[in-house]
Amino acid sequence: MNRYLVDTSVWIDFFRQRKTSGVDEFYRILDCGAHYGITELIYQEVIQGGLSEKDFTRLADYLGMQTFFQPKYHPETYRQAAQNLFRLSP
């Protein structure tokens, strides 16, 4: 079975309910039950774009349950880095 890496731009469009070719492909992957995952940097990039503290937490919790391909550090390290940037952003 194929494994798919779902990139940051696809997650952002997916969560914002945008209809793009990347999101369409992601739905196809979901529908056929294919194995997909993210990397720590994708995790960090997506969650630091949260629009509120609640949104940040919701994104971090959901993506934190996904498969991480080739993890070097625990995802919490990237969550903390994203949270630092999120809190410093206007």
Secondary structure, DSSP 4 states (H G I P E B T S, - for coil): --EEE--HHHHHHHHTT---HHHHHHHHHHHTT-EEEB-HHHHHHHHTT-SSHHHHHHHHHHHHTSPBSS-SS-HHHHHHHHHHHHHH--
